[in-house]
Amino acid sequence: MGTQANIVAFDGASTPVTHTFVPVTNSTVNGETVSVWRENVSNVPLIAQSTVTLRRRKLKNQIEQVSLSVSVPVMEAVTNQNAAGYTAAPKIAYTNTYTMTGYFSERASITDRRLARMLLVNIANNISTSVAAAVVGPASEAFDAAISPV
C-alpha cells in the first residue's frame, strides 16, 4: 500500500450499503504516522462524514502499536423552525467509534501478526470455520506487513 487508495466497505444493514472512504491526509509527527480517509457524501456536511483513521507508532519499549478506527457521526434531527422561519444549522449529536489495536514485537513475522489479527476478526464475526486470510487492504497491510500508506 505505497499510496493511499480508496477504502470500500459494506455496512451491517439488512440490505448492505457500500461506503467509499477517500484519502484525506497522511502525516508523520514525532514518529507517529496518521492516515485519514473520509466518506465524500455530497449532501452531508464535511464534519458529519464517517472517517477511517490508521495510526502507527513505536512505543518506548520498541513494541509497535497499530490502531485502525472507524468513526460514524450521527446528526441531530432538525424538524421545526422558529416563529421567524429560522431553522437551526445541522449539528452532530454524537459519534460512534470502533478501534482495533495491535501491539507487535519487532521480531514478529508477517505470519505471526496475521494470525493474531485473523483470530480477533474471526472471533468478532463469529466465524468458526476456515476462512482465507485477508492479505491486502489497509488493515492487513498495516497490521501484518507493517506498511503505512505514505
FENNOR-V635563 format. One record per pair of residues at least 4 apart in sequence whose C-alpha atoms are under 6 Angstrom apart, sorted by the first residue. I is the first residue (numbers start at 1). J is the second residue. Records with the same first field share a line. If there is no record, write none. Layout:
I = J  J
//
This chain:
1 = 149
2 = 149
3 = 149  150
4 = 23  149
6 = 21  22
7 = 20  21
8 = 19  20
9 = 18  19
10 = 16  17  18  19
11 = 16  17
20 = 39
21 = 37  38  39
22 = 37  38
23 = 37
24 = 36  37
25 = 35  36
26 = 34  35
27 = 33  34
28 = 32  33
32 = 56  57
33 = 55  56
34 = 54  55
35 = 53  54
36 = 52  53
37 = 51  52
38 = 50  51
39 = 49  50
48 = 73
50 = 71  72
51 = 70  71
52 = 69  70
53 = 68  69
54 = 67  68
55 = 66  67
56 = 65  66
57 = 64  65
58 = 62  63  64
59 = 63
63 = 104  105
64 = 103  104
65 = 102  103
66 = 101  102
67 = 100  101
68 = 99  100
69 = 98  99
70 = 97  98
71 = 96  97
72 = 95  96
73 = 94  95
74 = 92  93  94  95
75 = 91  92  93
76 = 91  92  93
81 = 85  86  87
82 = 86
108 = 112
110 = 144  145
113 = 144
114 = 118  144
118 = 122
119 = 123
122 = 126  127
135 = 140
136 = 140  141
137 = 141
138 = 142
139 = 143
140 = 144
141 = 145  147
142 = 146  147  148
//
